[in-house]
C-alpha cells in the first residue's frame, strides 16, 4: 500500500510545482505589462529572460521534496521493516506507477488535442464558444499530466529501484524489524526536509489576480489589464 501510494504523491507534488511556477510567471507578465511602456501596444520588448529565470529556478526548487521522498522511501521501508517489505513496496510502486503514468499520458494528450481540434479544425463552433473555454480549462490540467507528472513517474520507479539495488547487499539476511532503529534516521531526514521545503518555498501563497503594486516609468499608476489581455496571460 505504501509503494502504491508513492506515485500518486509524486504526481501531486509535481503538478503543484507546475501550478506554482505558472503562477509566478503570470505575476511577472502582469508586472511587465504594468511597468514596461509600449508593451501593450507592441512597440516595446518584453523581458523574457526574467520568465526563463523563474522557470529555471522553480524547476530546481520544486524537485527537492519529490527527490527526497523518492530517495528516502527505500531506506525507510527497507531498513525500518526489512527486505521483504522493500520488495512489496517496489512491487506496489511499479504496478500503480505504470497504470497512473499511462493514464496521465493518454488523458493529458486527449485534453491537449481536443483544444487543438477545436482551434484548428473549428469543431464544435471553434474558438470563443463554451466548449472551447472548457477545453482550455481542461488543457491546463492536461499539459502537466502529459508533460510533467506522467514522464516523472518513470524516473520515480527507476530511482527507487536503483536505490533498492544499492542497499540490498547491506540488508542481506536481515529479518523483519531486526534493525528498525536505523530506519528512524531516513524518516527523520524526510521530516526535516519536508519542514524546510515548506518553510522556504511553500509557506507563501500566490494570488495571480492581486493588483500589482508598482508604477510605470512615467510615475503613472498601473492601468488594469483588459479582459483579452488577462485571458492571453492566463492561457
C-alpha positions as CSV (number, residue, x, y, z in Angstrom):
1,X,0.0,0.0,0.0
2,X,2.8,2.4,0.8
3,X,4.5,1.7,-2.5
4,X,1.2,2.1,-4.4
5,X,0.7,5.5,-2.8
6,X,4.1,6.9,-3.7
7,X,3.4,7.5,-7.5
8,X,0.2,9.5,-6.5
9,X,2.1,11.6,-4.0
10,X,4.9,12.2,-6.5
11,X,2.4,13.1,-9.3
12,X,0.6,15.5,-6.9
13,X,3.8,17.3,-5.9
14,X,4.9,17.7,-9.5
15,X,1.5,19.1,-10.5
16,X,1.6,21.6,-7.6
17,X,5.0,22.6,-8.7
18,X,3.8,23.3,-12.3
19,X,1.0,25.4,-10.8
20,X,3.4,27.4,-8.6
21,X,5.8,28.1,-11.5
22,X,3.0,29.1,-13.8
23,X,1.5,31.4,-11.2
24,X,4.9,33.1,-10.7
25,X,5.3,33.6,-14.4
26,X,1.8,35.1,-14.7
27,X,2.5,37.6,-11.9
28,X,5.8,38.6,-13.7
29,X,4.0,39.0,-17.0
30,X,1.4,41.2,-15.4
31,X,4.1,43.3,-13.7
32,X,5.8,43.8,-17.1
33,X,2.5,44.9,-18.7
34,X,2.2,47.4,-15.9
35,X,5.8,48.8,-15.9
36,X,7.1,48.5,-19.4
37,X,5.7,51.3,-21.6
38,X,4.7,50.3,-25.1
39,X,4.4,46.6,-24.2
40,X,0.6,46.5,-24.6
41,X,0.8,48.3,-27.9
42,X,3.6,46.0,-29.2
43,X,6.2,48.8,-29.5
44,X,8.4,47.5,-26.7
45,X,10.1,44.2,-26.0
46,X,9.2,42.1,-23.0
47,X,11.9,40.9,-20.5
48,X,11.7,37.2,-21.4
49,X,14.9,36.4,-19.6
50,X,13.1,37.1,-16.3
51,X,10.4,34.5,-17.1
52,X,13.1,32.0,-18.1
53,X,14.9,32.6,-14.8
54,X,11.7,32.0,-12.8
55,X,11.0,28.7,-14.7
56,X,14.6,27.5,-14.2
57,X,14.7,28.4,-10.5
58,X,11.3,26.7,-9.9
59,X,12.4,23.6,-11.7
60,X,15.2,23.2,-9.2
61,X,13.4,24.3,-6.0
62,X,10.3,22.3,-6.6
63,X,12.1,19.0,-7.2
64,X,13.8,19.0,-3.8
65,X,10.8,17.4,-1.9
66,X,9.9,14.8,-4.5
67,X,13.5,13.8,-4.9
68,X,13.9,13.4,-1.1
69,X,10.9,11.2,-0.9
70,X,12.0,9.1,-3.9
71,X,15.5,8.5,-2.4
72,X,14.4,8.0,1.2
73,X,11.5,5.7,0.7
74,X,13.6,2.6,0.0
75,X,15.7,3.4,3.1
76,X,12.7,4.0,5.3
77,X,10.9,0.7,4.4
78,X,14.0,-1.5,3.8
79,X,15.9,-0.6,6.9
80,X,12.9,0.0,9.2
81,X,11.0,-3.2,8.4
82,X,13.1,-5.4,6.2
83,X,13.9,-6.7,2.7
84,X,10.5,-8.4,2.2
85,X,8.7,-5.1,2.9
86,X,11.0,-3.3,0.5
87,X,10.2,-5.9,-2.2
88,X,6.5,-5.3,-1.6
89,X,6.9,-1.5,-1.8
90,X,8.7,-1.7,-5.1
91,X,6.0,-4.0,-6.5
92,X,3.2,-1.6,-5.4
93,X,5.1,1.4,-6.8
94,X,5.7,-0.2,-10.2
95,X,2.2,-1.5,-10.5
96,X,0.4,1.7,-9.6
97,X,3.0,3.9,-11.2
98,X,2.7,2.2,-14.6
99,X,-1.1,2.5,-14.7
100,X,-1.0,6.1,-13.4
101,X,1.6,7.1,-16.0
102,X,-0.3,5.6,-18.9
103,X,-3.5,7.2,-17.7
104,X,-1.8,10.6,-17.3
105,X,-0.1,10.5,-20.7
106,X,-3.3,9.5,-22.5
107,X,-5.7,11.8,-20.6
108,X,-3.3,14.7,-21.0
109,X,-2.9,14.1,-24.7
110,X,-6.7,13.9,-25.1
111,X,-7.2,17.2,-23.4
112,X,-4.5,18.9,-25.4
113,X,-5.6,17.5,-28.7
114,X,-9.3,18.3,-28.1
115,X,-8.3,22.0,-27.7
116,X,-6.2,21.9,-30.8
117,X,-9.0,20.2,-32.7
118,X,-11.4,23.0,-31.9
119,X,-8.9,25.8,-32.6
120,X,-7.5,24.3,-35.9
121,X,-10.5,22.4,-37.3
122,X,-13.1,24.8,-36.0
123,X,-15.1,21.9,-34.5
124,X,-18.0,22.5,-32.0
125,X,-18.2,26.1,-33.1
126,X,-14.5,26.9,-33.0
127,X,-12.8,29.5,-30.7
128,X,-14.8,31.6,-28.3
129,X,-17.5,29.0,-27.6
130,X,-18.2,27.5,-24.2
131,X,-16.9,24.2,-25.5
132,X,-13.6,25.8,-26.4
133,X,-13.4,27.6,-23.0
134,X,-14.0,24.2,-21.3
135,X,-11.2,22.6,-23.3
136,X,-8.8,25.4,-22.4
137,X,-9.5,24.8,-18.8
138,X,-9.0,21.0,-19.3
139,X,-5.8,21.7,-21.1
140,X,-4.4,23.4,-18.1
141,X,-4.6,20.0,-16.4
142,X,-3.7,18.0,-19.5
143,X,-0.3,19.7,-20.1
144,X,1.2,18.9,-16.6
145,X,-0.4,15.4,-16.9
146,X,1.3,14.5,-20.2
147,X,4.5,16.7,-19.9
148,X,5.4,16.6,-16.2
149,X,3.7,14.1,-13.9
150,X,3.4,11.2,-16.3
151,X,7.0,11.1,-17.5
152,X,8.3,11.9,-14.0
153,X,6.8,8.6,-12.7
154,X,9.3,6.7,-14.9
155,X,12.1,8.5,-13.0
156,X,10.5,7.7,-9.7
157,X,10.3,4.0,-10.4
158,X,13.8,3.8,-11.8
159,X,15.3,5.8,-8.9
160,X,13.7,3.8,-6.2
161,X,14.7,0.6,-7.9
162,X,18.4,1.7,-8.2
163,X,18.5,2.8,-4.6
164,X,17.0,-0.6,-3.5
165,X,19.6,-2.5,-5.5
166,X,22.4,-0.4,-3.9
167,X,21.3,-1.1,-0.4
168,X,20.2,-4.7,-1.0
169,X,23.7,-6.2,0.0
170,X,23.5,-4.3,3.3
171,X,20.2,-5.9,4.2
172,X,21.1,-9.4,3.1
173,X,20.0,-11.9,5.7
174,X,18.1,-9.3,7.8
175,X,14.8,-10.4,9.4
176,X,11.7,-8.2,9.8
177,X,12.2,-5.3,12.2
178,X,15.7,-6.5,13.0
179,X,17.4,-3.1,12.6
180,X,14.3,-0.9,12.9
181,X,16.1,1.8,14.9
182,X,18.3,2.6,11.9
183,X,15.2,3.1,9.8
184,X,14.3,6.1,12.0
185,X,17.2,8.1,10.5
186,X,15.8,8.4,6.9
187,X,12.3,9.1,8.4
188,X,13.8,11.9,10.4
189,X,15.6,13.2,7.4
190,X,12.4,13.2,5.3
191,X,10.5,15.0,8.0
192,X,13.2,17.7,8.3
193,X,13.3,18.1,4.6
194,X,9.5,18.5,4.4
195,X,9.5,21.2,7.1
196,X,12.4,23.0,5.5
197,X,10.9,23.0,2.0
198,X,7.5,24.1,3.3
199,X,9.1,26.9,5.2
200,X,11.4,28.0,2.3
201,X,9.1,27.6,-0.7
202,X,5.6,26.5,0.1
203,X,4.6,28.8,3.0
204,X,3.6,31.8,1.0
205,X,0.6,31.5,-1.3
206,X,0.3,33.3,-4.7
207,X,-2.7,35.4,-5.8
208,X,-2.4,35.9,-9.6
209,X,-5.4,38.2,-9.6
210,X,-4.0,40.5,-6.9
211,X,-3.2,44.1,-8.1
212,X,0.4,44.8,-9.0
213,X,1.7,47.4,-6.5
214,X,4.1,49.2,-8.9
215,X,4.3,52.2,-11.1
216,X,5.4,52.8,-14.7
217,X,8.5,54.6,-15.7
218,X,6.5,57.9,-16.0
219,X,5.1,57.5,-12.5
220,X,1.6,56.7,-13.5
221,X,-0.4,54.2,-11.5
222,X,-0.9,50.8,-13.1
223,X,-3.7,50.6,-15.6
224,X,-5.9,47.5,-15.1
225,X,-5.5,44.8,-17.7
226,X,-8.2,44.4,-20.3
227,X,-10.2,41.2,-20.4
228,X,-8.5,40.0,-23.6
229,X,-5.1,40.6,-22.1
230,X,-6.0,38.7,-18.9
231,X,-7.2,35.8,-21.0
232,X,-4.0,35.9,-23.0
233,X,-1.8,35.8,-19.9
234,X,-3.8,33.1,-18.1
235,X,-3.9,30.9,-21.2
